[in-house]
Amino acid sequence: MILWINGPYGVGKSTLAEQLHQMRLHSFIFDAEEVGNAVRENMPPDMFNGYIFEGYELWFEFCTMLLEKISQGFDGDIFVPMTLVHPDSFEKIAEPLMKNGIEVRHILLESDYKTVHDRIIERGEEEGCWCMENIKLCLENQRNFRNVIRLKSLGATVLELANEVLRRI
């Protein structure tokens, strides 16, 4: 099974993925951000389409191809901690995978502006950084995601969230 862990920048997606990985020893964490960096950084300047990877069709294609290939050769769970900003983005990756018989689930960690803002500061980024400039966009758009398991991360420990994820999937 592929579990896409979504939420605004700084909400704790990677921390949750690491916890789930520790709880499910035969699992793998897929870094969709590295795929996005490879796509974006290998485009000529006149093809730059923003910092959000969802602006690059190749990012969707490469993530889908890699996740399918990994799923074919690996029988454990695959955790993908990656912010999706646009509500139709999950389907662009999940639908081709599901058509090939791969189970894909979508978790959305919900929080509030202040909590996410403070976590971004705690991890060493500065006020006004790109992540902070996009918190509101993420929080506004997450209301429009469909086919998603919503988890309130506010006030929950990572272990509590991981246990809730495992219970609900």
MOCOR-V805707 format. One record per backbone hydrogen bond with DSSP energy under -1.0 kcal/mol. NH is the residue of the N-H (numbers start at 1). CO is the residue of the C=O. E is the energy in kcal/mol with one decimal. If there is no record, write none. Layout:
nh = <NH;NH>
co = <CO;CO>
e = <E;E>
//
This chain:
nh = <2;3;4;5;6;11;16;17;18;19;20;21;22;23;24;27;28;30;32;35;36;37;38;39;40;41;43;47;48;55;56;59;60;61;62;63;64;65;66;67;68;69;70;71;72;73;74;77;78;79;80;82;82;89;92;93;94;95;97;98;99;101;102;105;107;108;109;110;116;117;118;119;120;121;122;123;124;125;129;133;135;138;139;140;141;142;144;145;149;151;153;156;161;162;163;164;165;166;167;168;169>
co = <103;78;105;80;107;8;12;13;14;15;16;17;18;19;20;25;77;79;30;31;32;33;34;35;36;37;40;44;45;52;53;56;56;57;58;59;60;61;62;63;64;65;66;67;68;69;70;26;1;28;3;5;80;86;88;89;90;91;93;94;95;98;97;2;4;149;6;151;112;113;114;115;116;117;118;119;121;120;126;129;132;134;135;136;137;138;141;142;106;108;110;153;157;158;159;160;161;162;163;164;165>
e = <-2.8;-3.2;-2.9;-2.9;-3.2;-2.0;-2.4;-2.5;-2.5;-2.0;-2.8;-2.4;-2.0;-1.8;-2.1;-1.5;-2.1;-2.6;-1.1;-1.2;-2.2;-2.8;-2.3;-2.2;-3.0;-2.8;-1.2;-2.6;-1.5;-2.1;-2.2;-1.0;-1.1;-2.4;-3.3;-2.6;-2.5;-2.7;-2.9;-2.9;-2.4;-2.4;-2.8;-2.5;-1.9;-1.1;-1.3;-1.1;-2.8;-3.1;-2.8;-2.2;-1.1;-2.0;-1.3;-1.0;-3.3;-2.2;-1.1;-3.1;-2.3;-1.9;-2.1;-2.9;-3.1;-2.8;-2.9;-3.3;-2.1;-3.0;-2.9;-2.0;-2.1;-1.9;-2.5;-1.6;-1.9;-1.8;-1.9;-2.3;-1.2;-2.1;-2.8;-2.7;-2.5;-2.1;-2.0;-1.1;-3.1;-2.8;-2.9;-1.7;-2.4;-2.6;-2.5;-2.1;-2.6;-2.6;-2.0;-2.2;-1.7>
//
